[in-house]
Amino acid sequence: MLYQLYETQRALLSPFAEFASATSKLYNHPLSPFAHTPGAQRVSAGLDLMHRLSKDYEKPAFGITSVKVDKVDVAVQEQVAIAKPFCRLLRFKRFTDDVAVLTRLKDQPTVLVVAPLSGHHSTLLRETVRELLKDHKVFITDWTDARMVPIDAGPFHLDDYIAYVQEFIRHIGPEVNVISVCQPTVPVLAAISLMASKGEKTPRTMTMMGGPIDARKSPTAVNNLATNKPFEWFENNVIYRVPTNFPGAGRAVYPGFLQHTGFVAMNPDRHLTSHYDYFLDLVRGDDDSAEFHRDFYDEYNAVLDMPAEYYLDTIRIVFQDFALVNGTWKVGHQLVHPQDIKTSALLTIEGELDDISGAGQTRAAHDLCTGIPKSRQFHYDVVGAGHYGIFSGRRWREKVYPTVRDFIASHQDAAKTPAKATAKKAVRARR
């Protein structure tokens, strides 16, 4: 019922949002007589803010059409490698006529970025992908909004997530380097562990960034919510059926608008200040700052519904039973044994100021992956970085990405990486 009420409210607000947008332009356009009336800039700014607070936010595009490699502009085409009901495996294929650069592209490592299925779309990792494309062949998981998946596609559990990750790894091949950001660190570690237990080849490297491998360590507000409420509370209070105006009508989901409310509630003062600053930027005519605000909130406010089965599995297995670290997690009939991973190198990354995955939660992967030699295990603490800072923004570009790049380069075949020793030394220097 709550979901239907939300959709009704959204439908009612939609014409007002469009009216506010049109009127804002009327008071701002240089050819409009209203733009020359006293206070026109403030009226326009207020209406623009009203429009953004009441509009609906659709999934943004990655919009990556080119990238510089060795100071040469290389074209990038987004391709669908595998299409599944709940996810698409995207490849960002690079093209160039420069023979020297093309040869370099062919020899670069392959990376699979496993994006979170935890509220935001995979486009939240746009900057992560853009940087990686400079030195890697890049694939990414693009999870589908559950309300867009017809109910006859069946349920989607955490076990299905793991199966998807395994299928994608097998499709790309054992030369792949897997990067998991936040939520997927747990199912990715499980997927690779199960492959190792079966004797399959595992990825060359695993990079795990800001994820709840052991959510008992330095618990955050997110962890406390999951542990302080009984499992039945989540079943009864946050799971709703998709309304009839979507392809997934009738599917049980954890709605995106509830997740978004939770995101905002974690830092309400910060968001209030940000919107007020946006209003002042519009009044002052600071277009660059206003555009930065719009870009951020176009992404931040675009959320998706999660399948109820997957969400509830995550609450129980990751945040209440701590099944991975307790050694009790079974996928199908097989126990998850991270210690069976022998050949993959491991890098964990944590942000000093991360308020979603606390200090030590990601680093706990090292205590589980005892089969990996210590010489192939690395950890990096990003000083001054919050949760989003470890995969986007200045700290990602200047600190984290060079660490990830060097780590991956140092664990490729020696024949393909003459500078292996140098790169490995660079990674260790950042530990």
C-alpha positions as CSV (number, residue, x, y, z in Angstrom):
1,M,0.0,0.0,0.0
2,L,2.8,2.4,0.8
3,Y,4.4,1.9,-2.6
4,Q,1.1,2.7,-4.3
5,L,0.7,5.9,-2.2
6,Y,4.2,6.9,-3.1
7,E,3.5,6.5,-6.8
8,T,0.2,8.4,-6.5
9,Q,2.0,11.3,-4.8
10,R,4.7,11.2,-7.5
11,A,2.1,11.4,-10.2
12,L,0.4,14.3,-8.5
13,L,3.7,16.2,-8.1
14,S,4.9,15.6,-11.6
15,P,2.9,18.5,-13.3
16,F,3.9,20.9,-10.5
17,A,7.6,20.0,-11.0
18,E,7.3,20.7,-14.7
19,F,5.5,23.9,-14.0
20,A,8.2,25.0,-11.6
21,S,10.9,24.2,-14.2
22,A,9.1,26.1,-17.0
23,T,8.5,29.2,-14.7
24,S,12.1,29.1,-13.5
25,K,13.3,29.5,-17.1
26,L,10.7,32.3,-17.7
27,Y,12.4,34.3,-14.9
28,N,15.9,33.5,-16.0
29,H,15.9,33.7,-19.8
30,P,17.5,36.9,-21.1
31,L,14.8,37.4,-23.7
32,S,12.0,37.2,-21.2
33,P,10.6,40.4,-19.7
34,F,10.1,38.7,-16.4
35,A,13.9,38.2,-16.1
36,H,14.4,41.9,-15.7
37,T,11.9,42.3,-12.8
38,P,13.3,42.9,-9.2
39,G,14.2,39.6,-7.5
40,A,13.9,37.6,-10.7
41,Q,17.1,35.7,-10.0
42,R,15.8,34.6,-6.6
43,V,12.4,33.6,-7.9
44,S,14.1,31.6,-10.7
45,A,16.5,29.9,-8.2
46,G,13.7,29.0,-5.8
47,L,11.5,27.5,-8.6
48,D,14.5,25.6,-10.0
49,L,15.2,24.1,-6.5
50,M,11.5,23.2,-6.2
51,H,11.6,21.4,-9.5
52,R,14.6,19.4,-8.5
53,L,13.1,18.4,-5.1
54,S,9.9,17.2,-6.6
55,K,10.9,15.7,-10.0
56,D,11.4,12.0,-10.7
57,Y,15.0,10.8,-11.3
58,E,15.6,8.2,-14.0
59,K,18.6,6.0,-14.3
60,P,21.5,8.2,-15.8
61,A,23.6,7.0,-18.7
62,F,27.3,6.2,-18.2
63,G,28.0,8.6,-21.0
64,I,31.6,7.5,-21.5
65,T,32.4,8.0,-25.2
66,S,36.2,8.5,-25.1
67,V,39.2,8.2,-22.9
68,K,42.8,9.3,-23.2
69,V,45.4,6.6,-23.5
70,D,49.0,7.8,-23.8
71,K,47.6,11.3,-24.5
72,V,45.6,9.9,-27.5
73,D,41.8,10.1,-27.6
74,V,40.4,6.6,-27.8
75,A,36.8,6.1,-28.7
76,V,34.7,4.0,-26.2
77,Q,31.6,2.0,-27.1
78,E,29.3,0.5,-24.5
79,Q,28.4,-3.1,-25.4
80,V,26.2,-5.7,-23.8
81,A,28.3,-8.9,-23.4
82,I,25.6,-10.9,-21.5
83,A,22.0,-10.1,-20.8
84,K,20.3,-11.7,-17.8
85,P,16.9,-10.9,-16.3
86,F,18.3,-9.1,-13.3
87,C,21.7,-7.9,-14.7
88,R,23.6,-7.0,-17.9
89,L,27.3,-7.5,-18.2
90,L,28.5,-4.4,-20.0
91,R,31.8,-4.1,-21.8
92,F,33.4,-0.7,-22.6
93,K,35.1,-1.5,-25.9
94,R,37.9,0.9,-26.9
95,F,38.7,1.8,-30.6
96,T,41.6,3.7,-32.2
97,D,43.3,4.1,-35.5
98,D,46.7,4.6,-33.8
99,V,48.6,1.4,-34.3
100,A,50.9,1.9,-31.4
101,V,48.1,2.7,-29.0
102,L,46.0,-0.2,-30.4
103,T,48.9,-2.6,-29.6
104,R,49.1,-1.3,-26.1
105,L,45.3,-1.6,-25.6
106,K,45.4,-5.3,-26.6
107,D,48.1,-6.1,-24.0
108,Q,46.4,-4.3,-21.1
109,P,44.8,-6.3,-18.2
110,T,41.1,-7.1,-18.2
111,V,39.0,-5.9,-15.2
112,L,35.5,-6.9,-14.1
113,V,33.9,-4.3,-11.8
114,V,31.2,-5.8,-9.7
115,A,28.9,-2.8,-8.9
116,P,26.7,-2.7,-5.8
117,L,23.1,-3.9,-5.9
118,S,22.3,-1.8,-2.9
119,G,20.1,1.1,-4.0
120,H,22.0,3.1,-6.6
121,H,22.5,2.2,-10.2
122,S,25.9,1.0,-11.5
123,T,26.4,4.4,-13.1
124,L,27.4,5.6,-9.6
125,L,30.8,4.0,-10.6
126,R,31.1,6.1,-13.8
127,E,34.3,7.7,-12.6
128,T,35.7,4.4,-11.5
129,V,35.2,3.0,-15.0
130,R,36.5,6.1,-16.7
131,E,39.8,5.9,-14.8
132,L,40.2,2.2,-15.3
133,L,39.7,2.5,-19.0
134,K,43.0,4.3,-19.3
135,D,44.9,1.2,-18.5
136,H,42.5,-1.8,-18.7
137,K,39.8,-3.6,-20.7
138,V,36.7,-3.0,-18.6
139,F,33.5,-4.9,-17.9
140,I,30.9,-3.9,-15.3
141,T,27.8,-5.5,-13.8
142,D,24.7,-3.3,-14.6
143,W,22.0,-4.5,-12.2
144,T,18.4,-4.1,-13.3
145,D,15.7,-2.2,-11.3
146,A,13.6,-5.0,-9.9
147,R,10.4,-3.2,-10.7
148,M,11.3,-3.5,-14.3
149,V,11.6,-7.3,-14.2
150,P,8.4,-9.2,-14.9
151,I,7.3,-11.5,-12.1
152,D,7.4,-14.5,-14.3
153,A,11.2,-14.2,-14.4
154,G,11.1,-15.7,-11.0
155,P,12.8,-14.7,-7.7
156,F,16.3,-13.4,-7.3
157,H,18.3,-14.6,-4.2
158,L,21.8,-13.9,-3.0
159,D,22.7,-17.3,-4.3
160,D,21.6,-16.1,-7.8
161,Y,23.8,-13.1,-7.4
162,I,26.7,-15.4,-6.8
163,A,25.8,-17.5,-9.8
164,Y,25.7,-14.4,-12.0
165,V,29.2,-13.3,-10.8
166,Q,30.6,-16.8,-11.5
167,E,29.1,-16.8,-15.0
168,F,30.5,-13.4,-15.8
169,I,34.0,-14.5,-14.6
170,R,33.9,-17.7,-16.6
171,H,32.7,-15.7,-19.7
172,I,35.7,-13.3,-19.5
173,G,38.2,-15.9,-18.6
174,P,40.7,-16.6,-15.8
175,E,42.9,-13.7,-16.8
176,V,40.2,-11.3,-15.3
177,N,40.9,-9.1,-12.4
178,V,37.9,-8.6,-10.2
179,I,37.1,-5.3,-8.4
180,S,34.1,-5.3,-6.0
181,V,32.9,-2.1,-4.5
182,C,31.0,-2.1,-1.2
183,Q,28.1,-4.6,-1.0
184,P,29.4,-7.1,-3.6
185,T,32.6,-7.8,-1.7
186,V,30.8,-10.5,0.2
187,P,29.1,-12.4,-2.7
188,V,32.2,-11.9,-4.9
189,L,34.4,-13.5,-2.2
190,A,31.9,-16.3,-1.9
191,A,31.7,-16.8,-5.7
192,I,35.5,-17.0,-6.1
193,S,35.7,-19.3,-3.0
194,L,33.2,-21.7,-4.5
195,M,35.1,-21.8,-7.8
196,A,38.4,-22.5,-6.0
197,S,36.7,-25.3,-4.0
198,K,35.6,-26.9,-7.2
199,G,39.1,-26.7,-8.7
200,E,38.3,-24.0,-11.2
201,K,40.7,-21.3,-12.1
202,T,40.2,-18.1,-10.1
203,P,40.8,-14.5,-11.1
204,R,44.4,-13.2,-11.2
205,T,43.5,-10.5,-8.6
206,M,40.7,-9.6,-6.2
207,T,40.3,-5.9,-5.2
208,M,37.8,-5.4,-2.4
209,M,36.8,-1.8,-1.6
210,G,34.8,-0.6,1.4
211,G,32.6,-3.8,1.9
212,P,31.1,-5.6,4.9
213,I,33.2,-8.7,4.9
214,D,33.0,-8.8,8.7
215,A,30.2,-6.3,9.7
216,R,30.9,-6.9,13.4
217,K,34.0,-4.7,13.2
218,S,33.5,-0.9,13.9
219,P,29.8,-1.1,13.3
220,T,28.2,1.8,11.6
221,A,24.6,3.1,11.6
222,V,23.9,0.8,8.6
223,N,25.2,-2.2,10.6
224,N,23.3,-1.2,13.7
225,L,20.0,-1.0,11.9
226,A,20.5,-4.5,10.5
227,T,21.5,-6.0,13.8
228,N,19.2,-4.2,16.2
229,K,16.0,-5.2,14.4
230,P,14.7,-8.8,14.2
231,F,14.6,-10.4,10.8
232,E,10.8,-10.4,10.9
233,W,10.8,-6.6,11.2
234,F,12.4,-6.3,7.8
235,E,10.0,-8.8,6.3
236,N,7.0,-6.9,7.7
237,N,8.1,-3.3,7.4
238,V,10.2,-2.7,4.3
239,I,9.0,-5.2,1.7
240,Y,6.3,-4.1,-0.7
241,R,4.7,-5.1,-4.0
242,V,5.5,-3.2,-7.2
243,P,2.4,-1.3,-8.4
244,T,0.6,-2.1,-11.6
245,N,2.2,0.7,-13.7
246,F,5.5,-1.1,-13.9
247,P,6.6,-4.3,-15.8
248,G,7.4,-6.0,-12.5
249,A,3.9,-5.5,-11.1
250,G,3.3,-7.7,-8.1
251,R,7.0,-8.5,-7.5
252,A,8.1,-8.2,-3.8
253,V,10.8,-5.6,-3.5
254,Y,12.7,-3.3,-1.1
255,P,11.7,0.0,-2.8
256,G,14.2,2.5,-4.0
257,F,12.4,5.4,-2.4
258,L,12.7,3.8,1.1
259,Q,16.4,3.3,0.5
260,H,16.8,6.9,-0.6
261,T,15.0,8.1,2.5
262,G,17.5,6.1,4.5
263,F,20.5,7.6,2.6
264,V,19.3,11.2,3.3
265,A,18.5,10.4,6.9
266,M,22.1,9.4,7.6
267,N,23.3,13.0,6.9
268,P,20.2,15.3,6.7
269,D,22.2,18.5,7.7
270,R,24.7,17.9,4.9
271,H,21.9,17.6,2.3
272,L,20.0,20.6,3.6
273,T,23.2,22.7,3.4
274,S,24.0,21.4,-0.1
275,H,20.6,22.4,-1.4
276,Y,20.8,25.8,0.2
277,D,24.2,26.3,-1.3
278,Y,22.8,25.3,-4.7
279,F,20.1,28.0,-4.3
280,L,22.8,30.6,-3.5
281,D,24.9,29.5,-6.5
282,L,21.9,30.0,-8.8
283,V,21.3,33.5,-7.4
284,R,25.0,34.4,-7.8
285,G,25.1,32.9,-11.3
286,D,27.8,30.4,-10.3
287,D,27.0,28.0,-13.1
288,D,30.0,25.6,-12.5
289,S,29.0,25.0,-8.8
290,A,25.3,24.6,-9.7
291,E,26.2,22.1,-12.5
292,F,28.3,20.1,-10.1
293,H,25.4,19.9,-7.6
294,R,23.0,18.8,-10.4
295,D,25.4,16.1,-11.6
296,F,25.8,14.7,-8.1
297,Y,22.1,14.7,-7.2
298,D,21.0,13.4,-10.6
299,E,23.1,10.3,-9.7
300,Y,22.4,10.3,-6.0
301,N,18.6,10.6,-6.3
302,A,18.3,7.9,-9.0
303,V,17.6,4.7,-7.1
304,L,16.4,1.2,-7.9
305,D,14.2,-1.4,-6.2
306,M,16.0,-4.5,-4.9
307,P,14.4,-8.0,-5.1
308,A,13.0,-8.8,-1.7
309,E,14.6,-12.3,-1.6
310,Y,18.0,-10.9,-2.3
311,Y,17.7,-8.1,0.2
312,L,16.4,-10.3,3.0
313,D,19.1,-12.9,2.3
314,T,21.7,-10.2,2.7
315,I,20.3,-8.9,6.0
316,R,20.2,-12.4,7.4
317,I,23.5,-13.9,6.0
318,V,25.8,-10.8,6.1
319,F,24.5,-8.6,8.9
320,Q,22.8,-11.0,11.4
321,D,24.3,-14.5,11.1
322,F,27.8,-13.2,9.9
323,A,27.8,-16.5,8.1
324,L,30.9,-15.8,5.9
325,V,33.2,-15.1,8.8
326,N,31.6,-17.8,11.0
327,G,32.2,-20.4,8.3
328,T,28.5,-21.5,8.2
329,W,27.5,-20.1,4.9
330,K,26.2,-22.6,2.4
331,V,25.4,-21.8,-1.2
332,G,23.3,-24.7,-2.3
333,H,24.8,-27.6,-0.4
334,Q,28.4,-26.3,-0.5
335,L,30.1,-24.4,2.3
336,V,31.9,-21.2,1.4
337,H,35.6,-21.7,2.1
338,P,37.7,-18.6,1.3
339,Q,40.8,-20.5,2.5
340,D,40.5,-22.6,-0.7
341,I,41.6,-19.6,-2.8
342,K,45.3,-20.2,-3.5
343,T,46.4,-18.3,-6.7
344,S,44.5,-15.0,-6.7
345,A,46.2,-12.0,-5.2
346,L,44.2,-9.9,-2.8
347,L,44.0,-6.1,-2.2
348,T,41.6,-4.6,0.3
349,I,40.9,-0.9,0.5
350,E,39.2,1.1,3.2
351,G,38.4,4.8,3.7
352,E,39.5,6.4,6.9
353,L,36.1,8.2,7.3
354,D,33.8,5.5,5.8
355,D,30.5,5.7,7.6
356,I,28.9,2.8,5.7
357,S,31.6,0.1,6.0
358,G,33.6,0.6,9.2
359,A,37.3,0.3,9.7
360,G,38.4,-3.3,9.6
361,Q,35.3,-4.7,7.9
362,T,37.0,-5.1,4.5
363,R,40.4,-5.9,5.8
364,A,38.9,-9.0,7.5
365,A,39.1,-10.7,4.1
366,H,42.8,-11.4,4.8
367,D,41.9,-13.4,7.9
368,L,39.6,-15.6,5.8
369,C,41.8,-16.0,2.7
370,T,44.6,-17.9,4.5
371,G,45.4,-20.0,1.4
372,I,46.8,-16.9,-0.4
373,P,50.5,-16.4,0.4
374,K,51.1,-13.2,2.5
375,S,53.4,-12.0,-0.3
376,R,50.2,-11.7,-2.5
377,Q,48.1,-9.9,0.2
378,F,47.9,-6.1,0.4
379,H,45.9,-3.5,2.2
380,Y,45.5,0.2,1.7
381,D,43.9,2.8,4.1
382,V,42.8,5.9,2.2
383,V,43.5,8.8,4.6
384,G,40.7,11.4,4.6
385,A,38.4,9.4,2.4
386,G,34.7,8.6,3.1
387,H,32.8,5.8,1.5
388,Y,32.3,7.4,-1.9
389,G,35.8,8.9,-1.9
390,I,37.5,5.5,-2.3
391,F,35.9,5.0,-5.8
392,S,35.2,8.6,-7.0
393,G,36.5,12.1,-6.7
394,R,40.0,13.4,-6.2
395,R,41.2,10.8,-3.8
396,W,40.1,8.0,-6.1
397,R,42.0,9.6,-9.0
398,E,45.1,10.6,-7.2
399,K,45.5,7.9,-4.5
400,V,43.3,4.9,-4.9
401,Y,43.4,4.3,-8.6
402,P,47.3,4.3,-8.9
403,T,47.3,1.7,-6.1
404,V,44.8,-0.5,-7.9
405,R,46.5,0.0,-11.2
406,D,49.9,-1.0,-9.9
407,F,48.5,-3.9,-7.9
408,I,46.8,-5.4,-11.0
409,A,49.9,-4.7,-13.2
410,S,52.2,-6.5,-10.7
411,H,50.2,-9.7,-10.9
412,Q,49.9,-10.2,-14.7
413,D,52.1,-12.7,-16.6
414,A,55.8,-11.8,-16.4
415,A,56.1,-11.9,-20.2
416,K,53.4,-9.2,-20.5
417,T,54.6,-7.1,-17.6
418,P,58.3,-6.4,-17.7
419,A,57.9,-3.8,-14.9
420,K,56.3,-6.3,-12.6
421,A,58.8,-5.8,-9.7
422,T,58.6,-2.0,-9.9
423,A,54.8,-2.0,-9.9
424,K,54.7,-4.4,-6.9
425,K,57.1,-2.2,-5.0
426,A,54.8,0.8,-5.7
427,V,51.7,-1.1,-4.3
428,R,53.6,-2.1,-1.2
429,A,54.7,1.5,-0.6
430,R,51.0,2.5,-0.2
431,R,50.2,-0.2,2.3
